[in-house]
Amino acid sequence: MQLGVLSRTYHLSQIILENNNSEEDVIKYYSSFKDFFSSEVIPNVLFIDDTLINFDSIKKEIRQVKKKSSEVQLVAISNANDIDYADALIDCGFDFYLLNNDFFFKRLQKCLNSVRHNFFQLHASTEISDIIKGDSEEIKKVFEVIKKASTTKINVNITGETGTGKELVAQAIHKQSTRNQNPFIAVNIAAIPKDLIESELFGHEEGAFTGATKRRLGKFEEAKNGTLFLDEIGELSLDLQTKLLRVLQENEVTRIGSNEVIKTDIRLVTATHKNLRNEVFENKFREDLYYRLLGLPLNIPPLRERKGDILNLAELFIEEACIYNKITPIKKLHADAQRKLVTYHFPGNVRQLKSLIELSVIISDFKTIRASDLLIENEEIEDISLKKERTLEEYNIEIIEYFLKKYKGKVNFVSDKLEMSKSKIYKLIQEKKLSKY
Ligand SMILES: Nc1ncnc2c1ncn2[C@@H]1O[C@H](COP(=O)(O)OP(=O)(O)OP(=O)(O)O)[C@@H](O)[C@H]1O
């Protein structure tokens, strides 16, 4: 990475050089803005000493720096322990503010780590296979649909169990599309309190409701010319479904408390682990919105149905975890661990595999990860139930009992998870077929 230091003293450049932990970085020193603008080299990060910060001209200079390269990250270094001063610099366009006191070196390291992280994010590959790992036939079919979606503006509806990589696929569609220079905004409807969803999506004006102390842009506006990913769309209430449908038909939004109509140009990608068609049958989801959102349907199979990806992904996660934890050499998977992984059914899919591996990297004592290092929760329950011989109905009852226990008797949750009607579960309870309830 190219580091630039804009300072009247060469000394600052020396400090940064001495405390920088990456040998691949190159430092370039400039004594004035004029010197910087006349240089051919464009650094990835520019440190500016506060002897060179002049509030009358700094905004204009920063605009010129960003014009020269929109990617350059700006760091102000100052002796002033003054929050208002730091705020004013950030308002002028600086990305970081570093106080030059006893803790400077520590802060410099942290700042350089953030700068590097931003740099790699910006330059991350847009190739689908670099974003989504796996080479099973099933995942290759997903890649094909992503490619088709990327070349058009069509809405995409992604289905798949939890942790299968729905958000990752939405990101890949965005990165592959012509919108990739514009924002990718992800919203998880299930994670937002119900009474805040409308304002989160469509924004509000100051004073529009109690607590609305400032104007706030909604996610539709934030995603301007980019991609809006609405995860768990099945959780949207019927009245908000009506509002969403209107926004999609008119391509315009109105903030709560405003009459101003704002044009929107976004690609919508939605995801759900629910069967939306069933929700339509049960009158929980508007049919017209369902067809509007459906666009190009993309289903990501659960990990247990693409077993060919398990070991590839496991090796990738081992490598990432070893690098992150500075463990060398990179650990290997013992044959017994490989067997355990490929025979497990992964209810939490890739997310579960990733956390399982991250933990095994830490707890394994040797260079090899053994089966005993893979701590799979409820492993015995699964094993025992498959070893005994039973009828299909007995299996079903055992599964429902297992989920009722897991979700503390909440029939709503169990019916969602098993995609089974609540009435059927209540009937089994009434008939006392479920021994524990
Ligand atoms: N094919 C893959 N290659 C690499 N990482 C993956 C892959 N699939 C999933 N992951 C990782 O697994 C985790 C879960 O993925 P993601 O959040 O996209 O799943 P999701 O289906 O959106 O989950 P949820 O339904 O719970 O929101 C993330 O850390 C993601 O990076």
The ligand as an SDF file (V2000), in Angstrom:
LIG
                    3D

 31 33  0  0  0  0  0  0  0  0999 V2000
  -20.5110  -20.4810   -0.0390 N   0  0  0  0  0  0  0  0  0  0  0  0
  -19.9720  -19.7740    0.9640 C   0  0  0  0  0  0  0  0  0  0  0  0
  -18.6650  -19.4440    0.9260 N   0  0  0  0  0  0  0  0  0  0  0  0
  -18.0940  -18.7610    1.9490 C   0  0  0  0  0  0  0  0  0  0  0  0
  -18.7560  -18.3470    3.0390 N   0  0  0  0  0  0  0  0  0  0  0  0
  -20.0690  -18.6350    3.1220 C   0  0  0  0  0  0  0  0  0  0  0  0
  -20.7440  -19.3540    2.0800 C   0  0  0  0  0  0  0  0  0  0  0  0
  -22.0440  -19.4730    2.4170 N   0  0  0  0  0  0  0  0  0  0  0  0
  -22.1910  -18.8610    3.6100 C   0  0  0  0  0  0  0  0  0  0  0  0
  -21.0020  -18.3520    4.0430 N   0  0  0  0  0  0  0  0  0  0  0  0
  -20.7500  -17.6770    5.3250 C   0  0  0  0  0  0  0  0  0  0  0  0
  -21.7090  -18.1960    6.2570 O   0  0  0  0  0  0  0  0  0  0  0  0
  -22.2420  -17.1590    7.0820 C   0  0  0  0  0  0  0  0  0  0  0  0
  -23.7510  -17.0860    6.8970 C   0  0  0  0  0  0  0  0  0  0  0  0
  -24.0380  -16.5750    5.5780 O   0  0  0  0  0  0  0  0  0  0  0  0
  -25.2530  -15.5690    5.2920 P   0  0  0  0  0  0  0  0  0  0  0  0
  -25.3910  -14.5600    6.3950 O   0  0  0  0  0  0  0  0  0  0  0  0
  -25.1080  -15.0570    3.9110 O   0  0  0  0  0  0  0  0  0  0  0  0
  -26.4590  -16.6130    5.4090 O   0  0  0  0  0  0  0  0  0  0  0  0
  -28.0380  -16.3440    5.3450 P   0  0  0  0  0  0  0  0  0  0  0  0
  -28.6200  -17.4510    4.5670 O   0  0  0  0  0  0  0  0  0  0  0  0
  -28.2930  -14.9310    4.8730 O   0  0  0  0  0  0  0  0  0  0  0  0
  -28.4310  -16.4870    6.8850 O   0  0  0  0  0  0  0  0  0  0  0  0
  -29.8080  -16.0230    7.6070 P   0  0  0  0  0  0  0  0  0  0  0  0
  -30.9400  -16.7190    6.9210 O   0  0  0  0  0  0  0  0  0  0  0  0
  -29.6420  -16.5190    9.0090 O   0  0  0  0  0  0  0  0  0  0  0  0
  -29.8740  -14.5350    7.4970 O   0  0  0  0  0  0  0  0  0  0  0  0
  -21.5130  -15.8880    6.6880 C   0  0  0  0  0  0  0  0  0  0  0  0
  -20.3930  -15.7400    7.5450 O   0  0  0  0  0  0  0  0  0  0  0  0
  -21.0570  -16.1710    5.2610 C   0  0  0  0  0  0  0  0  0  0  0  0
  -19.9290  -15.4050    4.9420 O   0  0  0  0  0  0  0  0  0  0  0  0
  1  2  1  0
  2  3  1  0
  2  7  2  0
  3  4  2  0
  4  5  1  0
  5  6  2  0
  6  7  1  0
  6 10  1  0
  7  8  1  0
  8  9  2  0
  9 10  1  0
 10 11  1  0
 11 12  1  0
 11 30  1  0
 12 13  1  0
 13 14  1  0
 13 28  1  0
 14 15  1  0
 15 16  1  0
 16 17  2  0
 16 18  1  0
 16 19  1  0
 19 20  1  0
 20 21  2  0
 20 22  1  0
 20 23  1  0
 23 24  1  0
 24 25  2  0
 24 26  1  0
 24 27  1  0
 28 29  1  0
 28 30  1  0
 30 31  1  0
M  END
$$$$
